[in-house]
Amino acid sequence: MTASQELANKLVTDAYGPIFYWPQHDQTIDKIWSEPGNATRLEALLDDRSTPLRARLIAAEVLMRKDFSFLDRHDAEEVARIYAAALAKHQTNANVWGLLWINDTDGPLGATFAMLEAAAIPALRELLGDATLVTWYEGSEEATLGNRARFRVKDFAAFYLARIVRHPIAFHEDFAGRDAEIAKLVDELDHARPASRAP
């Protein structure tokens, strides 16, 4: 087993501590980053598609927080695909993806798509057909609000895409209304380029 594979095993078993739960999350990120040799191994995990998705997601999160320049050395669209797959495949609780229209937040992981800007569009577009109900919010208030909203994976994708292309998208209680908004968004994506962001 290579050093990178050993690291992947430690990441998927939370050997460094709880992750995606605050405030422990930040402490765990620090532990992962501070272990000698991990900086190089984390980047290796990003490029290895045979690595478990959760390990690649954590690797990307550590690098996002500790060495943002890693995006100069890696395909940003592939990084976005890691996050999109993690959302669709329930690799974390739903809280980290935000409460969307409830309080106009995209959450700490959802915000990554906005940071990746146009590079995130292909991965998010692929999720616009995923009608899976996201029912894995945790906690008391957030679980009540989030799970009751009956957000689908496609709703998360539409919310983030709307942020990137600066196309306002309204929330509807009924799925038909949401799907109509998504159709308008897709039309916008097909006919416009994302607005450039200020440095």
C-alpha positions in Angstrom: 0.0 0.0 0.0 1.4 3.4 -1.0 1.6 6.4 1.4 -1.2 8.0 -0.6 -3.5 5.0 -0.2 -2.7 4.9 3.5 -3.7 8.5 3.8 -6.9 7.8 1.8 -7.8 5.1 4.3 -7.3 7.5 7.2 -9.4 10.1 5.6 -12.4 7.9 5.0 -12.3 6.5 8.5 -12.0 10.0 10.2 -8.7 8.9 11.7 -7.7 12.6 12.1 -11.0 13.5 13.8 -14.5 14.6 12.9 -14.8 16.5 9.6 -17.7 18.5 8.2 -18.8 19.2 11.8 -17.8 22.6 13.3 -15.7 23.6 15.2 -13.9 20.2 15.0 -13.7 20.5 11.3 -11.1 23.2 11.3 -9.0 21.3 13.9 -9.2 18.2 11.7 -8.1 20.1 8.6 -5.1 21.4 10.6 -4.1 17.9 11.7 -4.3 16.5 8.2 -2.3 19.4 6.7 0.4 19.4 9.4 1.4 15.7 9.0 4.7 15.6 7.1 4.3 14.5 3.5 0.5 15.0 3.4 0.6 18.1 1.2 2.0 16.0 -1.7 -0.2 13.0 -1.0 -3.4 15.1 -0.9 -2.7 16.3 -4.4 -2.0 12.8 -5.6 -5.4 11.7 -4.3 -7.1 14.4 -6.3 -5.7 12.9 -9.5 -6.5 9.3 -8.7 -10.0 8.5 -9.7 -9.7 5.0 -8.0 -9.5 6.8 -4.6 -12.8 6.7 -2.6 -14.8 9.8 -3.3 -14.9 10.9 0.4 -11.1 10.8 0.5 -10.9 13.0 -2.6 -13.4 15.4 -1.2 -11.5 15.8 2.0 -8.3 16.2 0.1 -9.8 19.0 -1.9 -11.2 20.7 1.2 -7.8 20.6 2.9 -6.1 22.1 -0.1 -8.8 24.7 -0.6 -8.2 25.9 2.9 -4.4 25.5 3.2 -3.0 26.0 -0.4 -5.5 27.5 -2.8 -2.7 27.6 -5.4 -3.3 23.9 -5.9 -5.9 24.9 -8.5 -3.0 26.1 -10.7 -1.7 22.5 -10.8 -5.0 20.6 -11.1 -8.1 20.6 -13.4 -10.6 22.9 -11.7 -13.5 21.1 -13.6 -12.4 17.8 -12.0 -12.3 19.4 -8.6 -15.8 20.7 -9.2 -16.9 17.1 -10.2 -15.6 15.8 -6.9 -17.8 18.3 -5.0 -20.8 17.6 -7.2 -20.5 13.9 -6.8 -20.1 14.3 -3.0 -23.4 16.2 -2.9 -25.3 13.7 -5.1 -23.9 10.7 -3.3 -24.5 11.9 0.3 -20.8 12.0 1.3 -21.6 14.5 4.1 -24.6 15.8 6.0 -26.7 18.3 4.0 -26.0 21.2 6.4 -22.6 21.9 4.7 -24.4 22.5 1.4 -26.5 25.3 2.9 -30.2 26.0 3.4 -30.4 27.6 0.0 -33.5 29.8 -0.4 -34.5 29.4 3.3 -31.8 31.9 4.4 -30.0 32.5 1.1 -26.9 30.5 2.0 -25.0 28.0 0.0 -23.0 26.6 2.9 -19.2 26.1 3.3 -19.1 23.4 0.7 -21.6 24.9 -1.7 -19.6 28.1 -1.7 -16.8 26.2 -3.4 -18.8 26.1 -6.6 -19.0 29.9 -6.6 -15.2 30.1 -6.1 -14.6 27.8 -9.0 -16.9 29.9 -11.1 -17.2 28.8 -14.8 -15.2 25.6 -14.1 -18.1 24.4 -11.9 -20.8 24.8 -14.5 -20.3 21.4 -16.3 -20.5 19.4 -13.1 -23.5 21.2 -11.8 -25.3 21.0 -15.1 -25.0 17.2 -14.9 -26.9 17.3 -11.6 -29.9 19.2 -13.0 -31.5 15.9 -13.9 -31.1 14.4 -10.4 -34.4 14.5 -8.6 -33.2 12.7 -5.5 -34.7 14.2 -2.3 -32.0 15.5 0.1 -33.3 14.4 3.5 -30.0 14.3 5.3 -29.9 17.6 7.2 -28.8 17.1 10.8 -29.4 19.0 14.1 -32.6 20.4 15.4 -33.6 23.6 13.6 -31.6 23.0 10.4 -32.9 19.5 10.1 -36.5 20.7 10.6 -36.2 23.5 8.1 -34.0 21.7 5.5 -35.7 18.4 5.4 -39.2 20.0 5.3 -38.2 22.0 2.2 -37.8 18.8 0.2 -34.9 20.1 -1.7 -33.7 17.8 -4.5 -30.1 17.4 -5.7 -31.2 19.4 -8.8 -32.4 22.3 -6.7 -29.0 22.6 -5.0 -27.3 22.5 -8.4 -29.7 25.2 -9.8 -29.1 27.4 -6.7 -25.3 27.3 -7.2 -25.5 27.7 -10.9 -27.8 30.8 -10.5 -25.1 32.3 -8.3 -22.4 31.7 -10.8 -24.2 33.1 -13.8 -25.9 35.9 -11.9 -29.4 34.7 -13.0 -32.0 35.1 -10.2 -34.0 32.0 -9.6 -37.1 31.9 -7.5 -38.1 29.1 -5.1 -41.4 27.3 -5.5 -43.0 24.9 -3.0 -44.1 22.6 -5.8 -41.6 20.7 -8.0 -43.3 21.8 -11.2 -42.6 25.4 -10.4 -39.0 24.6 -9.5 -38.5 22.7 -12.7 -39.9 25.6 -14.7 -37.3 27.9 -13.1 -34.6 25.3 -13.8 -35.6 25.3 -17.5 -35.3 29.1 -17.6 -31.8 28.8 -16.0 -30.7 26.2 -18.6 -31.9 28.5 -21.4 -29.8 31.2 -19.8 -26.8 28.9 -19.6 -27.2 28.0 -23.3 -27.3 31.6 -24.4 -25.0 33.5 -22.1 -21.5 33.4 -20.6 -20.9 33.8 -16.8 -20.4 37.4 -15.7 -16.9 38.1 -14.8 -16.2 38.7 -11.1 -14.2 41.5 -9.6 -10.7 40.5 -8.4 
